[in-house]
């Protein structure tokens, strides 16, 4: 007994679709009560869902075997890796649905076999990715291949998030983010991830949405925090002091590595930063951004233990002060003395090296917010969530 789900319909399902036939229903898309009543009247959904998935699995079985063969031999890699990406997207769509919950609760053997097949395909594909990307015929082709490679190497939560938001790329792991990037915290993206993986918290939801509203009130956007990416998956972060009841913050070097960041990321425009530094310090010029970045990262790591802030320091970010024509951005960085918010502290670190984020917005460093990094000429977005 099946739901009559069209396997072709499921394979090409878009994130905005709801099932007009069957039970693949995206979170918050339709009333759970409606479906509960409907399925009870139809005799219960577990048996019907398992039958429907067996139909879908049969539809994909030949495709999976062909992929295994091509990935084992290394033949037809363009087609095989592109098809695997599509199959992984389908898996994300299923995982985001209430259908998957029914399959898991019913301990569907077909669903377990499908998940194992995907894991086996990923293991076969990953060794091919590096050479396959290098063999790209053009820059555009290389970009597309990197995106496909990231989908294949991603974990389930990354793919579920990207599928739900209909994003071209999966969210970045900290280890993938270029040094010098600014990571902008989007509480709605974080909460969505928690919701999709079944770890939502009412208390966290309330707290984060209150913080998002306050940030929206002062800046026009809901972004609540900013971190600076360092080398090797680490970040320079103004975090809450452990054990503090009323917010007190301190700068710490966080070891993030292969954890995933669910939020916008802006990467440094290397030439713009290098030019700004060399023009400001003509007697101490460097030849490459990499040389400049070594200086910036060393300063961040050395100064982090000195930086402490309180609630009032964060609140002052929203109180705009005029920037006069004689403002010297290089003096904004004074660890242990100047007490700025997270985004303002990062800005003042860049300012020490002549990279004046606030100039184009007529702001002093103390008033820089996470939104400014999205619009700055010194950064380019590499991951944006609509």
C-alpha positions in Angstrom: 0.0 0.0 0.0 1.7 3.3 -1.1 0.9 7.0 -1.1 1.2 7.1 -4.9 4.1 9.4 -4.7 5.7 10.0 -8.1 9.4 9.3 -7.8 10.1 11.7 -10.6 8.2 14.4 -8.7 10.3 13.7 -5.5 13.6 13.7 -7.4 12.8 17.1 -8.8 11.1 18.6 -5.7 12.0 22.2 -5.0 12.4 23.5 -1.4 9.3 25.7 -1.8 7.1 22.7 -2.8 4.7 20.9 -0.6 3.4 17.5 -1.4 0.0 17.6 -3.1 0.4 13.8 -3.4 1.7 12.0 -0.3 3.4 13.2 2.8 6.7 15.1 2.1 5.8 18.2 4.0 8.4 20.9 4.8 8.7 22.3 8.3 6.0 24.9 9.0 4.6 24.5 5.5 1.1 23.1 6.4 -0.9 22.3 9.5 0.3 19.1 11.2 -3.3 18.7 12.5 -4.7 18.5 9.0 -2.2 15.8 8.0 -2.7 13.8 11.3 -6.5 13.6 10.7 -6.0 12.8 7.0 -3.5 10.0 7.7 -5.5 8.5 10.5 -8.5 8.3 8.3 -6.4 6.7 5.5 -5.2 4.0 7.9 -2.0 5.3 9.4 1.0 6.8 7.7 4.0 4.6 8.7 3.1 1.6 6.5 2.1 3.9 3.6 5.2 6.0 3.9 7.5 2.9 3.9 5.8 1.6 0.8 6.2 5.0 -0.9 9.9 5.2 -0.1 10.4 1.6 -1.4 8.9 2.9 -4.7 11.3 5.9 -4.7 14.3 3.7 -3.8 13.5 1.3 -6.6 13.4 4.3 -8.9 17.0 5.3 -7.9 18.5 1.8 -7.5 19.8 1.6 -11.1 21.1 5.2 -10.9 23.0 4.4 -7.6 24.6 1.3 -9.1 25.8 3.2 -12.1 27.3 5.9 -9.9 29.1 3.3 -7.8 30.6 1.8 -11.0 31.7 5.1 -12.5 33.1 6.4 -9.2 35.0 3.1 -8.6 36.6 3.2 -12.1 36.9 7.0 -12.4 34.9 7.0 -15.6 32.4 9.8 -16.7 33.3 11.8 -13.6 31.6 15.0 -14.7 28.3 13.2 -15.0 28.8 11.0 -12.0 29.7 13.8 -9.5 27.0 16.1 -10.8 24.4 13.3 -10.4 25.7 12.5 -6.9 25.3 16.2 -5.9 21.7 16.0 -7.1 21.0 12.8 -5.2 22.5 14.3 -2.0 20.1 17.3 -2.5 17.2 14.8 -2.7 18.4 13.2 0.5 18.4 16.6 2.2 14.8 17.3 1.0 13.7 13.9 2.4 15.5 14.6 5.7 13.8 18.0 6.1 10.4 16.4 5.6 8.0 14.9 8.1 8.2 11.8 5.8 11.7 11.1 7.1 10.5 11.1 10.7 7.9 8.5 9.8 10.5 6.4 8.0 12.9 6.6 11.0 10.2 5.8 13.5 9.1 2.8 11.3 12.7 1.7 11.0 12.5 1.5 7.3 15.1 -0.9 5.9 14.9 0.8 2.5 15.6 4.2 4.0 18.6 2.8 6.0 19.9 1.2 2.8 19.5 4.4 0.9 21.5 6.3 3.5 24.3 3.7 3.4 24.4 3.9 -0.3 24.9 7.7 -0.1 27.7 7.3 2.4 29.4 4.7 0.2 29.0 7.0 -2.9 30.6 9.9 -0.9 33.5 7.7 0.1 34.1 6.7 -3.5 33.8 10.3 -4.8 36.0 12.3 -2.4 39.4 10.9 -3.6 38.5 12.1 -7.1 37.6 15.7 -6.2 41.0 17.4 -5.9 42.2 16.3 -9.4 38.8 16.8 -10.9 38.6 20.4 -9.8 42.2 21.1 -11.0 41.3 19.7 -14.5 38.6 22.4 -14.9 38.7 24.0 -18.4 37.9 27.6 -17.2 37.6 29.7 -14.0 33.8 29.4 -14.1 34.0 25.7 -14.5 36.4 25.5 -11.6 34.0 27.5 -9.4 31.1 25.1 -10.3 33.3 22.1 -9.6 34.3 23.4 -6.2 30.7 24.0 -5.3 29.8 20.4 -6.3 32.8 19.1 -4.3 31.7 21.0 -1.2 28.2 19.5 -1.5 29.8 16.0 -1.6 32.1 16.6 1.3 29.5 18.3 3.5 27.7 16.7 6.4 24.0 16.1 6.6 23.2 19.2 8.5 25.0 21.4 6.0 23.0 19.9 3.1 19.7 20.1 5.0 20.2 23.8 5.6 21.2 24.6 2.0 18.3 22.6 0.6 15.8 24.2 2.9 17.0 27.7 2.0 17.4 26.7 -1.7 21.1 27.9 -1.6 23.6 27.2 -4.3 26.3 26.3 -1.8 26.3 24.6 1.6 27.4 26.6 4.7 31.1 26.8 5.3 33.1 24.9 7.9 35.4 27.2 9.9 38.4 25.3 8.4 37.2 26.3 4.9 36.9 30.0 5.6 39.7 32.2 4.3 41.8 33.9 7.0 40.8 37.6 7.3 37.1 36.9 6.7 34.5 38.3 8.9 31.8 35.9 10.1 28.4 37.6 10.7 26.0 35.9 13.1 22.4 35.6 11.8 20.3 34.3 14.7 17.5 33.2 12.3 20.0 31.0 10.4 21.3 29.5 13.6 17.8 28.7 14.9 16.8 27.2 11.6 19.8 24.8 11.7 18.8 23.8 15.3 15.2 23.3 14.1 16.2 21.1 11.1 18.5 18.8 13.2 15.9 18.5 16.0 17.8 20.5 18.7 15.6 23.5 19.0 15.3 25.3 22.4 12.5 27.6 23.4 14.7 29.6 25.7 17.4 30.1 23.1 14.8 31.0 20.5 13.4 33.8 22.8 16.8 35.1 23.8 18.2 35.2 20.3 15.1 36.8 18.8 15.2 39.5 21.4 18.8 40.2 20.6 18.0 40.2 16.9 15.2 42.7 17.4 17.5 45.1 19.4 20.1 44.9 16.6 17.5 45.4 14.0 16.3 48.5 15.9 19.7 50.1 15.9 21.2 48.9 12.6 18.3 47.9 10.4 19.5 44.3 10.2 19.1 41.3 12.6 22.8 40.4 12.7 24.0 40.1 16.3 27.7 39.3 16.3 30.9 39.3 14.3 34.0 37.1 14.5 37.3 37.3 12.6 38.6 34.2 10.9 42.3 33.4 11.6 44.4 30.6 10.3 43.7 26.9 10.7 40.0 27.1 11.5 40.4 29.5 14.5 38.7 32.8 15.1 39.2 36.0 17.1 36.0 36.3 19.1 34.6 38.5 21.8 32.8 35.9 23.8 30.8 36.0 27.0 32.9 35.4 30.1 32.3 32.1 31.7 30.2 32.4 34.9 29.1 36.0 34.3 25.4 36.7 34.8 25.2 40.2 33.5 27.0 40.2 30.2 30.8 40.6 30.4 32.9 39.8 27.4 36.5 38.9 26.7 38.5 38.3 23.5 39.4 34.7 23.0 40.9 32.6 20.2 38.3 30.0 19.5 39.3 26.6 18.0 36.4 26.0 15.6 38.1 23.8 12.9 35.5 21.5 11.3 32.4 23.0 13.0 30.0 24.7 10.7 29.1 28.4 10.6 25.5 29.1 9.7 25.6 32.7 8.7 26.9 35.2 6.1 30.7 35.3 5.5 32.6 38.1 3.8 36.2 37.5 2.7 39.0 40.1 2.5 39.5 41.9 -0.8 43.3 41.3 -0.7 44.4 44.0 -3.2 42.2 46.7 -1.6 43.6 45.9 1.9 47.2 45.7 0.7 46.9 49.0 -1.1 45.4 50.7 1.9 48.2 49.4 4.2 51.1 50.4 1.8 49.6 53.9 1.2 49.3 54.5 4.9 52.8 53.1 5.8 54.9 53.8 2.7 58.2 53.1 4.7 57.0 49.6 5.8 55.5 48.3 2.7 54.8 44.6 2.1 54.6 42.8 -1.3 51.6 40.5 -0.6 48.5 40.3 1.4 49.8 37.1 3.0 52.7 39.1 4.5 50.2 41.7 5.8 47.9 39.1 7.2 50.7 37.6 9.3 51.1 41.0 11.0 47.4 41.4 11.6 46.9 37.9 13.0 50.0 38.2 15.3 48.5 41.4 16.7 45.1 39.8 17.3 46.6 36.8 19.0 49.0 38.9 21.2 46.3 41.4 22.2 43.3 39.1 22.8 44.0 38.5 26.6 43.9 42.3 27.2 40.5 42.9 25.8 37.5 43.0 28.1 34.1 44.6 27.5 30.8 45.0 29.3 27.2 45.4 28.4 27.4 49.2 28.2 30.3 49.0 25.7 28.1 47.0 23.4 25.2 49.4 23.8 27.4 52.4 22.9 27.9 51.0 19.4 24.4 52.1 18.5 25.1 55.7 19.8 26.6 57.4 16.7 29.3 59.9 17.2 30.4 62.3 14.4 33.6 61.5 12.5 35.6 64.7 12.0 38.0 65.2 9.1 41.1 64.7 11.4 40.0 61.3 12.7 43.0 59.0 12.8 41.8 55.4 12.5 45.2 53.9 13.4 44.7 55.1 17.0 41.4 53.2 17.5 43.2 49.9 18.3 44.2 50.2 22.0 43.6 46.8 23.7 42.8 47.1 27.3 41.8 50.7 27.1 39.3 51.1 24.2 36.3 48.9 25.0 34.4 48.3 21.8 31.8 45.8 20.7 32.8 42.7 18.6 32.4 44.3 15.2 34.0 47.6 16.3 37.0 45.7 17.9 37.6 43.9 14.6 37.3 47.2 12.7 39.9 48.9 15.0 42.3 45.9 14.5 42.1 46.5 10.7 42.4 50.3 11.3 45.8 49.8 13.0 47.1 48.7 9.7 45.5 51.5 7.7 42.5 49.5 6.6 39.8 52.0 7.5 36.4 50.3 7.3 34.5 53.2 8.7 35.7 55.9 6.3 33.3 55.1 3.5 30.4 55.1 6.0 31.6 58.3 7.8 31.8 56.3 11.0 34.4 56.1 13.7 35.6 52.6 14.6 33.5 52.4 17.7 30.3 52.6 15.7 31.0 49.9 13.2 28.3 47.2 13.1 28.2 43.7 11.5 26.1 45.1 8.6 29.0 47.4 7.6 31.2 44.5 6.7 28.6 43.3 4.2 28.8 46.7 2.4 32.5 47.5 2.8 34.8 47.9 -0.2 37.4 45.9 1.8 35.3 42.7 1.8 33.4 40.6 -0.7 30.5 38.2 0.3 31.3 34.6 -0.3 28.3 33.2 1.5 25.0 35.1 1.9 21.7 33.8 3.2 18.6 35.5 1.7 
